[in-house]
């Protein structure tokens, strides 16, 4: 990096740590309680340790690297995942993690940790990593990676500042991460209130309710409906059409007529993934199964997961399609009824009917015959319109909040790199440097630290040479 503060130096990672030099663990002498760290134990980007697994529990077979408490552990496999952590205790790890031992009293391990998390280092690594599907940072490229070195006391000050600031950033990120769940709960509450009649109770001017008889076989749950509402079967409100069993040889990988399958039907969203097609002439042959913009669709195989029914609208940007088996579409008298029933389908009393009638097989299926018999509580047309209006209004509020939360999350997520940039330009310690010139100059300067590292390495190399030993590095 250019224009470094006084007392700092640009250098290479290999000038301060021996990237690639590891100590292989003797697997015959490992205690059962020893920590064994694998890459999957580290959360990407956050550097959180997701689990601690002992040697006795993991029983590893492959060779492992030893590390000590305080070592900076760098995940060299798929380095874009940013799996880096300061070891809180000693242990052994996969050979895809490189333990970096910092020179004592010269390099602060958390200063190195933050540098490895910095975009400047990450961009270099992503540019030089080899391997298409499973890229790695090789030893030579790791040693030549860019590094900046600050005076030791300033490193400590920078780390303290970074720890303080990023603790606040992480706290904000955690709060923002809860908002999507809160919004989801809010939408579910709105749907429940709409389906039960509570949302329009004040407008209706009637707070009396009566129990619904749903003819359930597998549960004895009770549900109630406003006494002013009418109880009907689904088939009385709309036409229910189950898809056609097209033969496997009918499907095409390319075409103009999408085959609407259960994989397309998600939670309030039509998902285009690995889309297959049918011959265009089938539109005239199978007119009953034509799907057009705005059609309401439901999956009939595994229709409920996570207490949510797989129902969605067919999107306007999709071409006219054909309904495949195990998917149902509903034809209503008007758009207002369609919008109302889209809400009612997510009601607790409707979902309990789905669960009650599912086949007890590996892939639970809902019969179209049973579906048509489901009980629905419906208001009059005026109340239908009011319910739809209120739900749309409340959902619009939720959409605004959701977009604001997403924008805030993006800004906060970018804060870490912005703060790292300020830290490694010396901007977090400007006043401190002005007040402590003796701690950044002379023997305390980064240049002097580099000279000490080189001298200590030369001394260590000479001693090892006399003993007939040499350093070993991992192979890439």
Secondary structure as GFF3:
##gff-version 3
##sequence-region A 1 476
A	DSSP	beta_strand	9	12	.	.	.	ID=ss1
A	DSSP	alpha_helix	13	16	.	.	.	ID=ss2
A	DSSP	three_ten_helix	27	29	.	.	.	ID=ss3
A	DSSP	beta_strand	35	37	.	.	.	ID=ss4
A	DSSP	three_ten_helix	39	41	.	.	.	ID=ss5
A	DSSP	beta_strand	53	54	.	.	.	ID=ss6
A	DSSP	alpha_helix	55	58	.	.	.	ID=ss7
A	DSSP	beta_strand	64	67	.	.	.	ID=ss8
A	DSSP	beta_strand	72	75	.	.	.	ID=ss9
A	DSSP	three_ten_helix	79	81	.	.	.	ID=ss10
A	DSSP	beta_strand	84	86	.	.	.	ID=ss11
A	DSSP	beta_strand	91	94	.	.	.	ID=ss12
A	DSSP	beta_strand	97	100	.	.	.	ID=ss13
A	DSSP	alpha_helix	109	117	.	.	.	ID=ss14
A	DSSP	alpha_helix	119	128	.	.	.	ID=ss15
A	DSSP	alpha_helix	139	143	.	.	.	ID=ss16
A	DSSP	beta_strand	146	149	.	.	.	ID=ss17
A	DSSP	alpha_helix	152	196	.	.	.	ID=ss18
A	DSSP	alpha_helix	201	204	.	.	.	ID=ss19
A	DSSP	beta_strand	209	212	.	.	.	ID=ss20
A	DSSP	beta_strand	223	226	.	.	.	ID=ss21
A	DSSP	beta_strand	230	233	.	.	.	ID=ss22
A	DSSP	alpha_helix	234	237	.	.	.	ID=ss23
A	DSSP	beta_strand	239	242	.	.	.	ID=ss24
A	DSSP	three_ten_helix	248	250	.	.	.	ID=ss25
A	DSSP	beta_strand	257	260	.	.	.	ID=ss26
A	DSSP	three_ten_helix	262	264	.	.	.	ID=ss27
A	DSSP	beta_strand	277	278	.	.	.	ID=ss28
A	DSSP	alpha_helix	282	285	.	.	.	ID=ss29
A	DSSP	three_ten_helix	287	289	.	.	.	ID=ss30
A	DSSP	beta_strand	290	291	.	.	.	ID=ss31
A	DSSP	beta_strand	296	299	.	.	.	ID=ss32
A	DSSP	beta_strand	304	305	.	.	.	ID=ss33
A	DSSP	beta_strand	308	309	.	.	.	ID=ss34
A	DSSP	beta_strand	311	313	.	.	.	ID=ss35
A	DSSP	beta_strand	321	323	.	.	.	ID=ss36
A	DSSP	beta_strand	327	331	.	.	.	ID=ss37
A	DSSP	alpha_helix	335	344	.	.	.	ID=ss38
A	DSSP	alpha_helix	348	357	.	.	.	ID=ss39
A	DSSP	alpha_helix	368	372	.	.	.	ID=ss40
A	DSSP	beta_strand	375	378	.	.	.	ID=ss41
A	DSSP	alpha_helix	381	423	.	.	.	ID=ss42
A	DSSP	alpha_helix	430	435	.	.	.	ID=ss43
A	DSSP	three_ten_helix	437	439	.	.	.	ID=ss44
A	DSSP	three_ten_helix	442	444	.	.	.	ID=ss45
A	DSSP	alpha_helix	446	467	.	.	.	ID=ss46
###
